[in-house]
Amino acid sequence: SETETIPEMNKLMEWLPENVPQEESNSIVHGDYRLDNTVLHPTEPKVVAVLDWELSTLGHPLGDFTYSLMQWVMPGQGTGGGTGSIKTADLKSLGIPTLEEYIQMYCERTNRSGIENLDFYFSYNFFRLAGILQGIAGRVRDGTASSEHAKQMAANVRPLAEEAWVYARRAGAK
């Protein structure tokens, strides 16, 4: 689906597989776990259903969890396709925990002391989103995109790839 050469994507395709954290854990993973794929209880702060399971598989649970963190670190306001952001929102007034608080709650519930390699996971998830949106860009190019927002979403490929490389460098990429 490549519609343009994005140097960061090429660097990430080389760096990411060589730097996957060696953590032994396996579970059912959703594959697209984010707030807009959940149904929230109308009066209590809890998820009552998780939708959109077609990408589910077996894998490391941090893949799903760190993907759900993307809305805290996503630049700008996004145009859909998983690119929505709460980065500049007044989280306290909305009753949304900070990124750090959310991670702490997850760690408490899963008996983890913390999440090592968070920058790797953010790099991977930005890369993953860029790849998904590159597929949409390919459908726009081919005239087969079904979403009216496809062209807008496709415009996010390069910025997401660049952000992925920022996190990769923070995780040790050269």
Buried (B, 14 or more C-beta within 10 A) or exposed (E): BEBEEBEBBEBBEEBBEEBEBEEEEEEEBBBBBBEEBBEEEEEEEEEEEBEBEEEBEEBBBBBBBBBBBBBBBBBEEBBBBBBBBBBEEEBEEEEBBEBEEBBBEBBEEEEBEEBEBBBBBBBBBBBBBBBBBBBBBBBBEEEEBEBEEBEBBBBBBBBBBBBBBBBBBEBEBE
